[in-house]
């Protein structure tokens, strides 16, 4: 059984989501659009992140590929530490559309720690718009 962590100041992860791109100095331009997910340990104890995924519902990941990131999972975050994960926006939009979540679905970035505490960040994703992007 998964527990959702609320009000515990010793262990607390802060999750954020944003859109952006990587610079490609060798090409003189930027990459396709990505969805970035940042996890910061705002608590007073280290936290071991066991898994992370993006989901339109409570238990179904929206993207079958693991999230890319600065470090592979599992990863331990010391107090004040952070890690970033990412997904390409257009493939995520395509996966959502194929699963019946077209348009502007509400999604969750979900992180589970090694003690089965679940943290999430809800956000709206403009899947329809991202499918129209010229990608690369």
N, C-alpha and C positions, 0 to 999 in steps of 0.2 A: 504494500500500500504506500502510495506517495504522500508525503506531507508537504504542505505549502508553508514556507517560513514567513511568519509575520511577527514583527515587534522584537525580534532577538537582536540586540545590539552587538553581541559578540561575533556573530556571523551574519553578514549582510552583503549581498551582491547588488550592485546597481547596474542595470542594463540600459543601453541606449541603442538606437537604430538611426541610420542616416543613409543618404544616397551620395555617391561620389564616383570618382575615377582615379586610376593610377596614372602618374605621368610616365611617359615613355621617352626618356631623353634620346635614345638611339633613333627614334622615329620623329622626334620633334613635335609630338602631339600627345593626346591622352588616350587611355584605354576606353573600351566600352563602359557603359554604366554598371556599377556594382551597388549592392546593398551591403552596408557595413554594420556590424554588430559589435559593440564594445561592452566588455564586462569588467567592472571595477570592484575590487574588494573594499567596501566602505566600513567593514567591521574591524574588530580588534583581534581576531584570530585568523590564521591562514585557512584557506578553503580550497579543497581539491575539487575541480570541476571534472565530472565524469562524462557528461554528454551535453550536447547542444544541438538544437534543430529549430526549424521554422515550421509552423503548423497553422492551418486554418481552423482546426478543431482541437479538442482536448488531447487526443492521442494519435493523430495521424500526421506524420511529417509530410510537408508539402514538396519536399525536394529529396529525391532518393540518394543523391550524392552527399557525402559528408561535407560539412562546412570547411572551406579553406580557411587558413588562419596563420597568424604569426607563430603559433606553436601548435603541435598536435595534442589531442586529448588522450589521456587525462593530463591536466595541467594544474599545478598548485599555485594559487595566488596568495602572496603575503599581504598583510594589511597595507592598503594604499596601492597595491599592484593592480595592473590591468592587462588585458589581452584583447586582441581584435580578431574577429572572424568576418568572412565575406562570402557572398554569392553573386553571380552575374544576374542582373535584373531581368534580362530578356528570357533566359532559360527558366528562371523561377516563374515568370509570368506564363510561359508556355505550359509548364507543369501544372500550374493552378488552373488554367483554362481546360486542359485535358481532364482534370479531376472534377470539373464542374464548378469551379470558383472563378468565373470570368468577371470582367468589370472591375470593381474596386472592393475586393474582399478585405475583411478584417482578419489580420494574422496575429500570431504570437511568436515571439522569439523566446524559446524555452531553454533554460539551463538547469541541469540537475547536478547537485554535488554528490560526493562519495557517500554521504549519509542519507541519501534519498530526499533531501530537501529540494523543492522545486521553486524556481524563480521564473517570472515571465515578464515580458514587455509586449504590450499590445500596440499594434500600429495598423494603419490603412495602407494598402498597396495598390497602386493604380495599374493593375495588370494589363488592362486594355490599352492604355497609352504606351506602356513599355513594349508591347508586342509590335507597335507601329514604328519603333525606333530603327533607324538604319544602324545596324550593329557591325562595326568594323569596316 
